[in-house]
Amino acid sequence: MAPGHVAYGLGAQYGMRVTAETVMAWERGTALPGERELMALAGVLWCAPADLLAAASTLREHRVARDLTVDDLARTLGMTASAYQRIEESGRWRGNERQAVALCDALDMSAAQFLTATGRNEELAGLLTRAVTTRWQAYVRPVDKLVPLERILVQNVLEQLHVDYQALMVSTLSWNTTGRDRAGTAGDEGREFLDQVVEEFWRTAGI
């Protein structure tokens, strides 16, 4: 279908006034369709909304990919639609642990995707850095509250990361000084360290 055909279909089937130029901009990625437009576009092209999206990285993108409305998802989570909408708009999770698990189930998100979609990767990185460089036991509860995983799994993963880190510190200087020093280092080195700790956490957890 040419862009003009798509624009015509949006108007004829959904009453949307969209030009061929707008459709071309969507295709090129220089403009993004709104949620209603995306749903209509999927209908015109006979595909699922998820087929039109790159890898989902926000709560809205995950929800749209599952063809769920704000009302439907909020009801599943036991929230008001307005409360969930605020979470989606801010990108910050404000629900409880039970609701986090329900959200991951409803949107078929992994724990790692949940952290990315709710903007908590940096917070997790900070906790993990302190856990591997100090007493890991003190960080089981904070990490457990952050990620939708069983506490026993979080405990086992933190213990393993701590053991691996301490062994690495003894056998090599490749991590340099302490994790806290490197985590606080400005520039690419500090960011690299935080990314590495998070990556190791998910790998050890089998996510």
N, C-alpha and C positions, 0 to 999 in steps of 0.2 A: 504493500500500500504506500502510495506517495503521501507526503505530509498533507497535501490538500485533501486527500481522501480521508485521512485520519481526522482532520479538522472538521470535515463535513459530517463524519460519523458522530463526533462529539456533540455537534449541534443538533443533528437529526434525532439521535437516540437519547441524549441527556440534556438538551436545551442549553448547551454551553457555547458561548461565543468565543471561540478560539481560532486564531488565524494559522495558516500554514507556516508562517514565520515562527510563531510560538512553538509549534510542534517541532520544527527544525532546531530551535534553541534547546528544547528538552533533549533531543537526540544527541546534540553536541555537548550537552552538559553545561552550557552557559546559563541555563535557567532551570529551575526545578518546579515541577507541577505540585500543586497543593494536594492535600489528602483526597479531597473530593475529585479533583482532576485525575489523580493517579488511579482511583477506583474506576472512573469512567473510561480512562485510557485502556485499562486492562480489559474492560468489557468490550470495547471497540476492537481490540486486537485479539480477543478470544484467548486470554491467558490469565494467569494468576498475578496479582499485584507483586508478589515476590519475584516473578520473572523479570520485572522491569527495574528492580533495585539491584544495586551493587551489594556487597556483603553488608548486612545491617549492622550499624554501630550505635544507634540511639534507640531509646525505648519506643519512640514513635515509629521508626523504621521497622523494628521487630514486630510491633503491633500491626502495622499496615501489611507487612509480609504475611501475617496470619489471618488477614481479612477480618480483624476484630475492631469494633467501635470502642470509643472511650467508655461508653455506658456498659457495654458487655464486659470489658476487662475489669472495670471498677467493681461491678457486681460480683465477679468471680473472686476478687480480692477482699470483698467486704468493706469497700470504701465508697465514698460519694464520688460521683463523676467529677465534680469540681476539685476535690482533693487529689484525685489521680491526675487530672489535667495539669495541676500545678507542678506535680512531680515530673511529668513529661516535659513541660515547658522549661523547667529549671535544670533538668538532667540530674537532679540530686534525689536519692532515695530517702523517703521519710516514713516508710512503713515498718512493721515489725518483722521478726524473723520468719514467722509463719506466712506472712504475706509475701515475703521475698521468695520463699520456696514455691508458693502458689503462682507467683508471677513467672518464675522460671519454667514451671510446668505449662502454664497457659501459652507462653510465647516460645516454648521449646528452646530455651536458652541454656547454655552451659553456665557454670559458676563464673568462669572467666569472662564470658560475654556479658553477664550481669554486672560485673565490676566495671567493665569498659563502658557499658551503656549508662551507668549511674555515676560515672566520673570519680570512682573510688580507687583507681589503680595506684595513684600516688600515695594515698593513705595506707593502702596495703603494703606498698613497698617500704614505707617508713617503719611499719610494725615488724615486717619480716627482717629488715636490716637489724633492728634492735634485738629481735629474737635470736638471730644466728650469732650475734656478737656478744650477747650478755646471757641472762638466764631465760631460756626459751619458755619455761613453764609459766612465767608471768604474762606471756602473750597469747596463751591458748584462748582465754576468754575474749580479749579484744578482737582477735582474728576471727574467732567463731561468730561474733556478733556482726562482723563485716561481710563474711562470705556465707552463702547458703549451702554449707556442707555439714556433715555429721561431725560433732565435736571430737569423737574418737579419731576420725580421719585427720582433722586439723592437728590434734595432739601428736599423732604419729608422724605426720609430715614435718611439723616444726622440730621434733626431736631428731629426725633424720637429717634435715637441713643443717641443724646445729652441729651434729656429729660430722657431717661432710665438710662443713666450713672449718671446724676446728682442726680436722685432719689435714685439710688443705693449707691452713696457716702453719702447721708444723712442718709439712713436707716441702712447701714452696713459698716464695714471696710474691707470687703472681697477683695476689689480691692486694698487696701493699698495706702496710700499717694495720688499722682496724677498719671494720665495715663502717663504723660511724664517721671516721675521718673521710673515707672515700665517698660515703653518701652525701657528705656535706661539701665535697669538692665541687667548685664551680665548673661549668662547662660540660663537654661531652663525657669525660671520664666518670663524673658523678652520676650522670644520667644512665650511662652504660651499666654501672654497678647496680642501680635500682632496677633497671630492666632485667638484668641477669637474675637477681634475687626472685623477682616475680615469676620469671620464666621457669626457674627451678622449682618454685612452689607448685605451679600447675603441673609440671612434668612429674614431680614426685607424687602428687595427688592423683595422677592418672587422668587428668582433665585435658 
